[in-house]
Amino acid sequence: MTLPTPIEQYVIDKVKEKRLEMGISQKELAFLLELSEGYIGLVESPRTDDKYSLKRLNDLARVLKCSPRDFLPEEPL
């Protein structure tokens, strides 16, 4: 298992923060993205290598009604 890099963890945390802010469960978000029920949980778990791709970030931004930029830091990490 490879731990997420700082930028990967930042993105994962930002997506989770936005998801919780909107009151959406992991299961609901997976459904909205037409993914398996456990996908979001796998990405948010520190015990897996799963990460969000750029395409997935774009899909997340569409579903969470924000810009993909909202998931990225203003300065390099």
Steps between C-alpha positions, in 0.01 A plus 500: 500500500621848412390789715345792312735785418428833673316633193293182466403513868413869470262424210343207684448717809350787299254270322399346833461847656272613215303173513438537874418871463224402257377219726572228243603153616774299332235264363288786363800661331598171341144461371500853353829420325368161382777318685500199731364566850838463668712708261495826697579311821797335333640836388441661841659206685867540595538122457455492120687629197184635334511862385291737289596545134466834324189371321352395833579843652310660214206264562515576874495874432193458279314298764614718794423819304843658519815542294765227479738773621319494835670167570854630437726716718584853390871434545702186420545261792 
